[in-house]
Amino acid sequence: MRAFLDHEEFSLVRREVQEKLRSGATVDVGAPHVRVVVLPSFQSSFSWEFRSLRALGAECEWRLVRAFWDFEVDQRALEDPVMRLRHPRRSVPTVTQRSGPIADDVVQGILAPAAGLGPLATQDRQLAMDGIGYVLQVFEGTRTLQLEWRETQRGAPPLSSLIDELLERFEAQRPESSNAMHFK
Protein backbone atom coordinates (compact mmCIF):
# COMPACT_ATOMS: atom_id res chain seq x y z
CA MET A 1 0.00 0.00 0.00
CA ARG A 2 1.33 3.41 -0.95
CA ALA A 3 1.63 5.99 1.74
CA PHE A 4 0.28 9.53 1.74
CA LEU A 5 1.70 11.89 -0.91
CA ASP A 6 1.33 15.64 -0.53
CA HIS A 7 0.42 16.30 -4.19
CA GLU A 8 0.16 20.05 -3.79
CA GLU A 9 3.61 20.38 -2.27
CA PHE A 10 5.09 17.95 -4.79
CA SER A 11 3.64 20.03 -7.64
CA LEU A 12 5.24 23.14 -6.15
CA VAL A 13 8.60 21.36 -5.84
CA ARG A 14 8.40 20.10 -9.45
CA ARG A 15 7.48 23.55 -10.77
CA GLU A 16 10.34 25.17 -8.82
CA VAL A 17 12.89 22.63 -10.07
CA GLN A 18 11.77 22.85 -13.68
CA GLU A 19 11.93 26.66 -13.67
CA LYS A 20 15.42 26.56 -12.18
CA LEU A 21 16.55 24.04 -14.81
CA ARG A 22 15.11 26.28 -17.57
CA SER A 23 16.86 29.36 -16.21
CA GLY A 24 20.18 27.67 -15.41
CA ALA A 25 19.87 28.66 -11.73
CA THR A 26 21.05 25.19 -10.67
CA VAL A 27 24.47 25.80 -12.24
CA ASP A 28 26.98 27.98 -10.44
CA VAL A 29 29.87 28.23 -12.90
CA GLY A 30 30.59 30.18 -16.11
CA ALA A 31 28.43 31.75 -18.79
CA PRO A 32 25.92 29.57 -20.67
CA HIS A 33 26.23 28.93 -24.42
CA VAL A 34 23.82 26.04 -25.06
CA ARG A 35 21.30 24.46 -22.70
CA VAL A 36 19.04 21.48 -23.36
CA VAL A 37 16.40 20.78 -20.71
CA VAL A 38 14.30 17.59 -20.59
CA LEU A 39 11.15 17.79 -18.43
CA PRO A 40 9.25 14.47 -18.19
CA SER A 41 5.93 14.56 -16.36
CA PHE A 42 6.51 11.53 -14.14
CA GLN A 43 10.29 11.06 -14.09
CA SER A 44 13.41 12.99 -13.18
CA SER A 45 14.09 16.23 -15.05
CA PHE A 46 17.59 17.20 -16.16
CA SER A 47 19.59 19.69 -18.17
CA TRP A 48 22.85 19.66 -20.11
CA GLU A 49 24.80 22.87 -20.70
CA PHE A 50 27.98 24.15 -22.24
CA ARG A 51 29.43 26.96 -20.19
CA SER A 52 32.51 29.06 -20.80
CA LEU A 53 34.93 30.32 -18.21
CA ARG A 54 36.87 33.33 -19.38
CA ALA A 55 39.75 34.91 -17.52
CA LEU A 56 41.19 38.22 -18.66
CA GLY A 57 43.85 37.53 -21.30
CA ALA A 58 43.31 33.76 -21.22
CA GLU A 59 41.67 31.40 -23.69
CA CYS A 60 38.09 30.29 -23.14
CA GLU A 61 37.78 27.16 -21.03
CA TRP A 62 34.67 25.05 -21.73
CA ARG A 63 32.72 23.14 -19.08
CA LEU A 64 30.01 20.55 -19.66
CA VAL A 65 27.46 20.64 -16.86
CA ARG A 66 24.60 18.26 -16.11
CA ALA A 67 21.98 19.17 -13.49
CA PHE A 68 19.64 16.36 -12.38
CA TRP A 69 16.53 16.45 -10.19
CA ASP A 70 15.96 13.17 -8.36
CA PHE A 71 12.19 12.87 -8.77
CA GLU A 72 11.95 9.53 -6.94
CA VAL A 73 13.85 10.65 -3.83
CA ASP A 74 11.66 13.71 -3.42
CA GLN A 75 8.50 11.74 -4.15
CA ARG A 76 9.38 9.14 -1.47
CA ALA A 77 10.13 11.90 1.05
CA LEU A 78 6.66 13.37 0.55
CA GLU A 79 4.99 9.92 0.71
CA ASP A 80 6.25 9.26 4.23
CA PRO A 81 3.93 10.93 6.78
CA VAL A 82 6.48 10.50 9.58
CA MET A 83 9.09 12.37 7.55
CA ARG A 84 6.56 15.09 6.82
CA LEU A 85 5.85 15.49 10.55
CA ARG A 86 9.57 15.68 11.31
CA HIS A 87 10.12 18.29 8.62
CA PRO A 88 6.90 20.31 8.28
CA ARG A 89 8.47 23.12 6.29
CA ARG A 90 8.52 23.11 2.51
CA SER A 91 10.55 20.33 0.94
CA VAL A 92 13.94 21.20 -0.58
CA PRO A 93 14.43 19.57 -4.00
CA THR A 94 17.22 17.03 -4.45
CA VAL A 95 19.33 18.34 -7.31
CA THR A 96 22.83 17.18 -8.23
CA GLN A 97 25.23 18.90 -10.55
CA ARG A 98 28.08 17.27 -12.43
CA SER A 99 30.64 19.36 -14.20
CA GLY A 100 33.82 18.68 -16.12
CA PRO A 101 36.12 20.26 -18.67
CA ILE A 102 35.49 19.64 -22.34
CA ALA A 103 37.74 20.32 -25.34
CA ASP A 104 36.94 23.14 -27.76
CA ASP A 105 36.82 20.80 -30.79
CA VAL A 106 34.25 18.59 -29.03
CA VAL A 107 32.13 21.68 -28.22
CA GLN A 108 32.29 22.86 -31.83
CA GLY A 109 31.32 19.39 -33.09
CA ILE A 110 28.28 19.33 -30.82
CA LEU A 111 27.26 22.89 -31.73
CA ALA A 112 27.49 22.23 -35.48
CA PRO A 113 24.03 20.56 -35.77
CA ALA A 114 22.37 23.64 -34.20
CA ALA A 115 23.83 25.81 -36.95
CA GLY A 116 21.67 23.90 -39.47
CA LEU A 117 18.37 24.92 -37.91
CA GLY A 118 16.19 26.24 -40.68
CA PRO A 119 12.75 27.80 -40.44
CA LEU A 120 10.57 26.07 -37.88
CA ALA A 121 6.90 25.28 -38.21
CA THR A 122 4.95 26.83 -35.35
CA GLN A 123 2.11 25.19 -33.50
CA ASP A 124 -0.43 26.55 -31.07
CA ARG A 125 0.52 26.22 -27.43
CA GLN A 126 -1.18 23.28 -25.80
CA LEU A 127 -1.91 22.62 -22.16
CA ALA A 128 -0.39 19.21 -21.51
CA MET A 129 0.15 17.34 -18.26
CA ASP A 130 1.66 14.14 -19.67
CA GLY A 131 4.63 13.51 -21.89
CA ILE A 132 8.01 15.16 -21.96
CA GLY A 133 8.76 18.85 -22.30
CA TYR A 134 11.92 20.03 -24.06
CA VAL A 135 13.74 23.35 -23.94
CA LEU A 136 16.64 24.29 -26.21
CA GLN A 137 18.45 27.55 -25.47
CA VAL A 138 21.34 29.04 -27.43
CA PHE A 139 23.13 32.06 -25.93
CA GLU A 140 25.18 34.57 -27.95
CA GLY A 141 26.26 37.68 -26.09
CA THR A 142 23.12 39.37 -24.82
CA ARG A 143 20.83 37.43 -27.20
CA THR A 144 19.07 34.14 -26.42
CA LEU A 145 17.21 31.82 -28.76
CA GLN A 146 14.76 29.66 -26.83
CA LEU A 147 12.62 26.88 -28.29
CA GLU A 148 10.22 25.04 -26.01
CA TRP A 149 7.85 22.22 -26.97
CA ARG A 150 6.09 19.07 -25.79
CA GLU A 151 6.80 15.50 -26.88
CA THR A 152 3.83 15.51 -29.26
CA GLN A 153 5.49 18.35 -31.19
CA ARG A 154 8.95 16.76 -31.15
CA GLY A 155 8.48 14.79 -34.34
CA ALA A 156 8.55 17.94 -36.48
CA PRO A 157 11.88 18.09 -38.33
CA PRO A 158 14.54 19.26 -37.67
CA LEU A 159 14.08 19.37 -33.88
CA SER A 160 13.66 15.64 -33.27
CA SER A 161 16.96 14.62 -34.84
CA LEU A 162 18.80 17.65 -33.41
CA ILE A 163 17.72 16.94 -29.82
CA ASP A 164 18.44 13.21 -30.17
CA GLU A 165 21.92 14.03 -31.48
CA LEU A 166 22.63 16.63 -28.79
CA LEU A 167 21.52 14.34 -25.96
CA GLU A 168 23.56 11.45 -27.36
CA ARG A 169 26.68 13.63 -27.62
CA PHE A 170 26.17 15.08 -24.13
CA GLU A 171 25.84 11.58 -22.66
CA ALA A 172 29.05 10.53 -24.45
CA GLN A 173 30.90 13.40 -22.73
CA ARG A 174 29.44 12.78 -19.25
CA PRO A 175 31.76 14.43 -16.70
CA GLU A 176 33.34 12.29 -13.99
CA SER A 177 33.54 14.93 -11.24
CA SER A 178 30.43 15.72 -9.25
CA ASN A 179 29.13 17.72 -6.38
CA ALA A 180 25.66 17.49 -4.88
CA MET A 181 23.85 20.75 -4.42
CA HIS A 182 20.51 21.74 -3.01
CA PHE A 183 18.89 25.07 -3.68
CA LYS A 184 16.10 26.99 -2.03
Backbone as CSV, one residue per row, in Angstrom:
resi,resn,N_x,N_y,N_z,CA_x,CA_y,CA_z,C_x,C_y,C_z
1,MET,0.832,-1.191,0.000,0.000,0.000,0.000,0.876,1.255,0.000
2,ARG,0.563,2.169,-0.881,1.334,3.410,-0.948,0.909,4.348,0.157
3,ALA,1.875,5.040,0.666,1.626,5.991,1.744,1.068,7.295,1.179
4,PHE,0.780,8.208,2.065,0.284,9.532,1.744,1.293,10.295,0.892
5,LEU,0.846,11.007,-0.119,1.702,11.893,-0.905,1.057,13.267,-0.924
6,ASP,1.813,14.266,-0.517,1.325,15.636,-0.530,1.452,16.159,-1.967
7,HIS,0.391,15.946,-2.756,0.425,16.295,-4.186,0.628,17.786,-4.429
8,GLU,0.024,18.604,-3.598,0.157,20.046,-3.788,1.606,20.480,-3.583
9,GLU,2.228,20.002,-2.509,3.614,20.379,-2.274,4.530,19.799,-3.351
10,PHE,4.264,18.561,-3.758,5.093,17.948,-4.794,4.993,18.736,-6.102
11,SER,3.807,19.207,-6.440,3.643,20.029,-7.640,4.438,21.324,-7.536
12,LEU,4.446,21.927,-6.354,5.235,23.143,-6.154,6.733,22.863,-6.297
13,VAL,7.191,21.739,-5.736,8.602,21.364,-5.842,8.965,21.132,-7.309
14,ARG,8.127,20.379,-8.032,8.395,20.104,-9.446,8.453,21.397,-10.248
15,ARG,7.505,22.282,-10.040,7.480,23.553,-10.770,8.738,24.383,-10.474
16,GLU,9.137,24.425,-9.212,10.340,25.169,-8.823,11.581,24.590,-9.505
17,VAL,11.730,23.271,-9.453,12.892,22.627,-10.067,12.917,22.883,-11.566
18,GLN,11.798,22.692,-12.234,11.769,22.850,-13.682,12.070,24.285,-14.098
19,GLU,11.611,25.261,-13.352,11.930,26.660,-13.665,13.412,26.933,-13.465
20,LYS,13.993,26.356,-12.425,15.418,26.559,-12.176,16.266,25.860,-13.242
21,LEU,15.834,24.698,-13.720,16.555,24.039,-14.813,16.471,24.877,-16.092
22,ARG,15.282,25.430,-16.380,15.107,26.279,-17.575,15.994,27.513,-17.530
23,SER,16.129,28.102,-16.341,16.865,29.360,-16.209,18.360,29.154,-15.982
24,GLY,18.778,27.919,-15.692,20.185,27.666,-15.405,20.569,28.007,-13.978
25,ALA,19.590,28.270,-13.107,19.874,28.658,-11.726,20.489,27.533,-10.906
26,THR,20.447,26.304,-11.406,21.046,25.186,-10.673,22.542,25.102,-10.911
27,VAL,23.055,25.873,-11.867,24.471,25.799,-12.243,25.172,27.056,-11.734
28,ASP,26.313,26.856,-11.092,26.976,27.977,-10.440,28.334,28.333,-11.043
29,VAL,28.563,27.984,-12.314,29.868,28.233,-12.905,29.731,28.712,-14.354
30,GLY,30.481,29.751,-14.717,30.593,30.183,-16.109,29.357,30.806,-16.716
31,ALA,29.514,31.145,-17.998,28.429,31.751,-18.786,27.854,30.698,-19.727
32,PRO,26.522,30.604,-19.823,25.916,29.574,-20.673,26.083,29.873,-22.161
33,HIS,26.202,28.798,-22.958,26.227,28.930,-24.425,25.117,28.109,-25.055
34,VAL,24.921,26.892,-24.582,23.823,26.044,-25.064,23.276,25.279,-23.866
35,ARG,21.959,25.223,-23.779,21.298,24.463,-22.703,20.183,23.640,-23.333
36,VAL,20.143,22.361,-22.976,19.042,21.483,-23.359,18.412,20.989,-22.057
37,VAL,17.105,21.188,-21.919,16.395,20.782,-20.709,15.342,19.755,-21.103
38,VAL,15.280,18.649,-20.348,14.301,17.592,-20.589,13.427,17.504,-19.342
39,LEU,12.097,17.661,-19.536,11.150,17.788,-18.430,10.031,16.745,-18.510
40,PRO,10.313,15.476,-18.162,9.250,14.469,-18.188,8.209,14.752,-17.096
41,SER,6.996,14.332,-17.332,5.932,14.564,-16.356,6.081,13.701,-15.112
42,PHE,6.511,12.463,-15.273,6.510,11.532,-14.143,7.859,10.850,-13.958
43,GLN,8.926,11.551,-14.275,10.287,11.060,-14.092,11.182,12.238,-13.748
44,SER,12.440,11.947,-13.511,13.409,12.987,-13.178,13.651,13.917,-14.357
45,SER,13.764,15.212,-14.057,14.092,16.227,-15.051,15.596,16.479,-15.001
46,PHE,16.159,16.913,-16.142,17.587,17.196,-16.164,17.904,18.209,-17.244
47,SER,19.108,18.777,-17.141,19.591,19.690,-18.171,21.055,19.385,-18.456
48,TRP,21.456,19.699,-19.681,22.849,19.664,-20.114,23.185,21.060,-20.593
49,GLU,24.386,21.538,-20.266,24.803,22.871,-20.702,26.280,22.888,-21.062
50,PHE,26.604,23.745,-22.028,27.984,24.150,-22.239,28.109,25.501,-21.581
51,ARG,29.162,25.675,-20.812,29.430,26.964,-20.187,30.879,27.325,-20.434
52,SER,31.132,28.603,-20.593,32.508,29.055,-20.801,32.985,29.815,-19.577
53,LEU,34.253,29.569,-19.272,34.926,30.316,-18.207,35.980,31.157,-18.896
54,ARG,35.916,32.439,-18.718,36.870,33.334,-19.379,37.611,34.150,-18.319
55,ALA,38.912,34.067,-18.369,39.748,34.908,-17.522,40.391,35.964,-18.419
56,LEU,40.621,37.130,-17.885,41.189,38.223,-18.657,42.517,37.789,-19.277
57,GLY,42.628,37.881,-20.588,43.846,37.534,-21.297,44.080,36.044,-21.493
58,ALA,43.145,35.211,-21.083,43.305,33.759,-21.224,42.307,33.229,-22.244
59,GLU,42.596,32.046,-22.761,41.669,31.403,-23.689,40.419,30.926,-22.946
60,CYS,39.350,30.779,-23.691,38.092,30.291,-23.140,38.250,28.835,-22.709
61,GLU,37.802,28.535,-21.506,37.778,27.156,-21.026,36.318,26.709,-21.010
62,TRP,36.027,25.564,-21.630,34.667,25.054,-21.726,34.397,24.056,-20.612
63,ARG,33.180,24.108,-20.078,32.720,23.137,-19.078,31.413,22.539,-19.583
64,LEU,31.274,21.236,-19.390,30.014,20.553,-19.663,29.371,20.298,-18.309
65,VAL,28.130,20.729,-18.150,27.456,20.640,-16.856,26.133,19.909,-17.027
66,ARG,25.884,18.965,-16.137,24.599,18.256,-16.109,23.971,18.482,-14.742
67,ALA,22.754,19.017,-14.718,21.979,19.169,-13.495,20.845,18.146,-13.543
68,PHE,20.590,17.471,-12.427,19.639,16.356,-12.384,18.786,16.465,-11.130
69,TRP,17.463,16.457,-11.318,16.534,16.453,-10.186,16.112,15.021,-9.930
70,ASP,16.320,14.542,-8.720,15.963,13.167,-8.360,14.496,13.111,-7.943
71,PHE,13.649,12.932,-8.915,12.191,12.873,-8.766,11.786,11.832,-7.717
72,GLU,12.355,10.633,-7.812,11.946,9.526,-6.942,12.296,9.778,-5.486
73,VAL,13.459,10.342,-5.206,13.849,10.648,-3.825,12.878,11.646,-3.218
74,ASP,12.575,12.696,-3.944,11.658,13.713,-3.421,10.236,13.176,-3.298
75,GLN,9.827,12.335,-4.228,8.500,11.740,-4.152,8.381,10.851,-2.912
76,ARG,9.403,10.014,-2.661,9.384,9.142,-1.475,9.358,9.957,-0.185
77,ALA,10.100,11.058,-0.147,10.130,11.901,1.049,8.755,12.470,1.365
78,LEU,7.999,12.812,0.322,6.659,13.368,0.546,5.604,12.288,0.759
79,GLU,5.930,11.031,0.476,4.994,9.924,0.709,5.024,9.447,2.155
80,ASP,6.075,9.761,2.864,6.254,9.257,4.226,5.687,10.273,5.226
81,PRO,4.543,9.957,5.867,3.927,10.927,6.783,4.799,11.221,8.003
82,VAL,5.598,10.265,8.440,6.482,10.496,9.578,7.540,11.532,9.212
83,MET,8.107,11.391,8.011,9.090,12.373,7.553,8.455,13.756,7.434
84,ARG,7.234,13.809,6.966,6.556,15.093,6.816,6.338,15.749,8.175
85,LEU,6.032,14.926,9.210,5.852,15.489,10.548,7.179,15.970,11.135
86,ARG,8.253,15.277,10.823,9.574,15.685,11.312,10.046,16.964,10.641
87,HIS,9.672,17.134,9.398,10.115,18.289,8.621,8.908,18.989,7.999
88,PRO,8.146,19.716,8.798,6.903,20.306,8.278,7.109,21.444,7.285
89,ARG,8.280,22.029,7.244,8.474,23.125,6.291,8.544,22.587,4.864
90,ARG,8.521,23.480,3.915,8.517,23.110,2.506,9.731,22.268,2.141
91,SER,9.510,21.255,1.361,10.547,20.334,0.936,11.584,21.031,0.061
92,VAL,12.859,20.672,0.246,13.945,21.202,-0.576,14.262,20.165,-1.647
93,PRO,14.196,20.528,-2.920,14.428,19.571,-4.003,15.842,18.968,-3.959
94,THR,15.940,17.728,-4.378,17.220,17.028,-4.449,17.768,17.175,-5.862
95,VAL,18.735,18.063,-6.010,19.329,18.340,-7.313,20.828,18.105,-7.209
96,THR,21.376,17.363,-8.165,22.827,17.178,-8.226,23.340,17.832,-9.486
97,GLN,24.577,18.262,-9.404,25.226,18.904,-10.546,26.544,18.193,-10.787
98,ARG,26.799,17.831,-12.032,28.085,17.270,-12.435,28.683,18.197,-13.467
99,SER,29.980,18.415,-13.324,30.645,19.361,-14.202,32.036,18.852,-14.517
100,GLY,32.465,19.062,-15.740,33.816,18.675,-16.122,34.282,19.449,-17.334
101,PRO,35.592,19.541,-17.508,36.121,20.258,-18.670,35.828,19.498,-19.955
102,ILE,35.743,20.246,-21.038,35.493,19.637,-22.341,36.287,20.418,-23.385
103,ALA,36.879,19.700,-24.327,37.737,20.316,-25.341,36.938,21.165,-26.318
104,ASP,37.577,22.219,-26.827,36.937,23.142,-27.761,36.452,22.427,-29.026
105,ASP,37.238,21.482,-29.559,36.824,20.805,-30.792,35.592,19.934,-30.567
106,VAL,35.454,19.383,-29.362,34.252,18.595,-29.030,33.043,19.528,-28.957
107,VAL,33.217,20.684,-28.315,32.132,21.681,-28.220,31.685,22.094,-29.618
108,GLN,32.640,22.420,-30.486,32.287,22.863,-31.832,31.569,21.762,-32.612
109,GLY,31.974,20.506,-32.419,31.316,19.386,-33.091,29.885,19.191,-32.630
110,ILE,29.642,19.467,-31.348,28.284,19.332,-30.818,27.423,20.515,-31.246
111,LEU,28.021,21.697,-31.340,27.259,22.886,-31.730,26.931,22.914,-33.217
112,ALA,27.688,22.206,-34.022,27.490,22.232,-35.480,26.058,21.896,-35.903
113,PRO,25.403,20.854,-35.333,24.030,20.562,-35.772,23.053,21.719,-35.531
114,ALA,23.262,22.509,-34.478,22.366,23.636,-34.197,22.479,24.711,-35.268
115,ALA,23.639,24.806,-35.904,23.826,25.807,-36.951,22.938,25.530,-38.155
116,GLY,22.504,24.272,-38.327,21.673,23.904,-39.467,20.189,24.100,-39.255
117,LEU,19.791,24.698,-38.147,18.370,24.923,-37.912,17.815,25.877,-38.957
118,GLY,16.844,25.391,-39.683,16.191,26.235,-40.677,14.913,26.804,-40.089
119,PRO,14.034,27.294,-40.929,12.754,27.799,-40.436,11.972,26.688,-39.745
120,LEU,11.325,27.046,-38.660,10.572,26.066,-37.881,9.077,26.276,-38.073
121,ALA,8.360,25.193,-38.166,6.900,25.276,-38.209,6.414,25.580,-36.798
122,THR,5.468,26.501,-36.679,4.953,26.826,-35.351,3.633,26.111,-35.137
123,GLN,3.369,25.830,-33.875,2.109,25.193,-33.502,1.520,25.966,-32.343
124,ASP,0.208,25.892,-32.199,-0.435,26.546,-31.073,0.035,25.910,-29.781
125,ARG,0.143,26.746,-28.737,0.524,26.224,-27.428,-0.602,25.341,-26.910
126,GLN,-0.208,24.222,-26.332,-1.182,23.281,-25.796,-0.949,23.116,-24.310
127,LEU,-2.019,22.957,-23.566,-1.911,22.617,-22.157,-1.764,21.109,-22.093
128,ALA,-0.640,20.649,-21.565,-0.391,19.213,-21.508,0.184,18.864,-20.144
129,MET,-0.342,17.800,-19.558,0.145,17.342,-18.261,1.052,16.137,-18.410
130,ASP,0.873,15.350,-19.455,1.664,14.143,-19.667,2.752,14.410,-20.692
131,GLY,3.600,13.412,-20.860,4.628,13.508,-21.890,5.886,14.157,-21.371
132,ILE,6.724,14.570,-22.294,8.011,15.157,-21.961,8.097,16.534,-22.584
133,GLY,8.501,17.513,-21.795,8.755,18.850,-22.302,10.233,18.995,-22.629
134,TYR,10.541,19.777,-23.652,11.919,20.028,-24.060,12.144,21.520,-24.161
135,VAL,13.339,21.959,-23.786,13.740,23.350,-23.937,15.137,23.345,-24.543
136,LEU,15.327,24.112,-25.609,16.642,24.293,-26.213,16.931,25.783,-26.177
137,GLN,18.050,26.149,-25.556,18.446,27.549,-25.473,19.846,27.696,-26.048
138,VAL,20.026,28.716,-26.871,21.340,29.037,-27.432,21.617,30.492,-27.067
139,PHE,22.769,30.740,-26.424,23.130,32.065,-25.931,24.256,32.618,-26.784
140,GLU,24.126,33.881,-27.195,25.179,34.568,-27.945,25.202,36.008,-27.469
141,GLY,26.188,36.326,-26.664,26.257,37.675,-26.095,25.034,37.948,-25.242
142,THR,24.314,39.019,-25.584,23.116,39.366,-24.819,21.846,38.770,-25.424
143,ARG,21.993,38.017,-26.530,20.825,37.432,-27.200,20.656,35.975,-26.806
144,THR,19.398,35.534,-26.731,19.072,34.141,-26.417,17.993,33.653,-27.369
145,LEU,18.242,32.503,-27.977,17.214,31.818,-28.756,16.676,30.715,-27.869
146,GLN,15.367,30.694,-27.657,14.765,29.657,-26.832,13.622,29.000,-27.587
147,LEU,13.696,27.678,-27.700,12.624,26.880,-28.287,12.115,25.943,-27.206
148,GLU,10.815,25.893,-27.039,10.222,25.039,-26.014,9.030,24.321,-26.620
149,TRP,8.933,23.002,-26.387,7.854,22.224,-26.970,7.604,20.969,-26.163
150,ARG,6.479,20.323,-26.437,6.093,19.065,-25.787,6.423,17.902,-26.710
151,GLU,6.446,16.726,-26.152,6.798,15.503,-26.885,5.968,15.326,-28.146
152,THR,4.702,15.680,-28.103,3.833,15.507,-29.264,4.284,16.365,-30.435
153,GLN,5.005,17.464,-30.148,5.492,18.351,-31.189,6.902,17.979,-31.635
154,ARG,7.543,17.059,-30.924,8.951,16.759,-31.150,9.215,16.148,-32.515
155,GLY,8.268,15.462,-33.078,8.481,14.791,-34.342,8.656,15.716,-35.527
156,ALA,8.409,17.000,-35.358,8.549,17.936,-36.477,10.027,18.171,-36.770
157,PRO,10.485,17.839,-37.990,11.885,18.085,-38.326,12.160,19.578,-38.271
158,PRO,13.340,20.046,-37.952,14.537,19.262,-37.667,14.775,19.037,-36.178
159,LEU,13.839,19.421,-35.312,14.082,19.371,-33.875,14.303,17.966,-33.337
160,SER,13.548,16.993,-33.788,13.663,15.643,-33.268,15.075,15.105,-33.425
161,SER,15.618,15.170,-34.616,16.959,14.625,-34.842,18.019,15.473,-34.141
162,LEU,17.841,16.780,-34.085,18.803,17.649,-33.411,18.877,17.318,-31.921
163,ILE,17.732,17.223,-31.259,17.724,16.938,-29.818,18.280,15.553,-29.550
164,ASP,17.889,14.558,-30.348,18.437,13.211,-30.166,19.959,13.236,-30.270
165,GLU,20.477,13.953,-31.276,21.922,14.026,-31.477,22.609,14.770,-30.336
166,LEU,22.039,15.891,-29.894,22.631,16.633,-28.786,22.670,15.802,-27.511
167,LEU,21.549,15.145,-27.180,21.518,14.338,-25.961,22.509,13.181,-26.035
168,GLU,22.612,12.553,-27.185,23.558,11.451,-27.364,24.996,11.940,-27.177
169,ARG,25.315,13.090,-27.747,26.676,13.630,-27.620,26.967,14.084,-26.195
170,PHE,25.974,14.690,-25.522,26.169,15.082,-24.128,26.460,13.852,-23.266
171,GLU,25.652,12.812,-23.436,25.843,11.584,-22.659,27.231,10.995,-22.891
172,ALA,27.726,11.069,-24.127,29.050,10.526,-24.449,30.159,11.305,-23.745
173,GLN,29.900,12.556,-23.391,30.903,13.398,-22.735,30.649,13.544,-21.239
174,ARG,29.843,12.672,-20.664,29.437,12.782,-19.255,30.645,13.037,-18.351
175,PRO,30.630,14.132,-17.579,31.760,14.435,-16.703,31.869,13.443,-15.546
176,GLU,33.095,13.215,-15.092,33.344,12.292,-13.989,33.197,12.968,-12.635
177,SER,33.602,14.239,-12.534,33.535,14.928,-11.243,32.084,15.262,-10.911
178,SER,31.788,15.355,-9.625,30.427,15.717,-9.251,30.420,16.408,-7.900
179,ASN,29.385,17.159,-7.687,29.126,17.717,-6.381,27.610,17.834,-6.250
180,ALA,27.106,17.410,-5.097,25.665,17.494,-4.875,25.344,18.904,-4.395
181,MET,24.254,19.437,-4.882,23.854,20.751,-4.420,22.347,20.794,-4.249
182,HIS,21.930,21.500,-3.241,20.507,21.744,-3.013,20.303,23.237,-3.113
183,PHE,19.165,23.644,-3.593,18.894,25.067,-3.677,17.543,25.362,-3.066
184,LYS,17.365,26.584,-2.651,16.099,26.992,-2.031,15.446,28.024,-2.900
